[in-house]
């Protein structure tokens, strides 16, 4: 992951004031993300992940934080948001939304074992069984409604030709009565 925002100890301590964190022992950039800068922050009592949302608006960051809380309330294992002392889900630093989450120890695994895949399938089934809250978006930036945008910059590309075929195939199978469920583009295990 690229590090987009560079923080020093004073920055981190100032960011954590609204959360009631008084002392930072250490911090380091975490790898593995794409559109956020994430720091592991160690304090005397707990470790946290400090996420600087590089591309989200404050409203989208609040929506994400609300959704993580919603999943936790529905007994789905996910990142746990830490509220500010005033009960807010996010803060802002240098015009960028900030989320603070409890740190979960783990590793980035490239090749999952059969047991891990089985467990992951069960967790995805749980996710699909949770009714989506009304504030979640119903489309994605890479959904079929955006396929024609490729025509603007690559109209004769093999990729656009492939997209047109995929669209035709998928449109023939989609009906308005299909069930809807939560999905996620990333899998963290």
ABEGO torsion letter per residue (X at the ends): XBBABBBBAAAAAAAAAAAGBABBABBBBBBGBAABBBBBBBBAABBBBBBBBAABBAAAAAAAAAAAAAAAAAGBBBBBBBBBAAGBABBBBGGBBBBBBBBBBEBBBABBBAAAAAAAAAAAAAAAABBBBAABBABBAABAAAAAAAAAABAABAAAAAAAAAAAAAAAABBAABBBBBBBABBBX
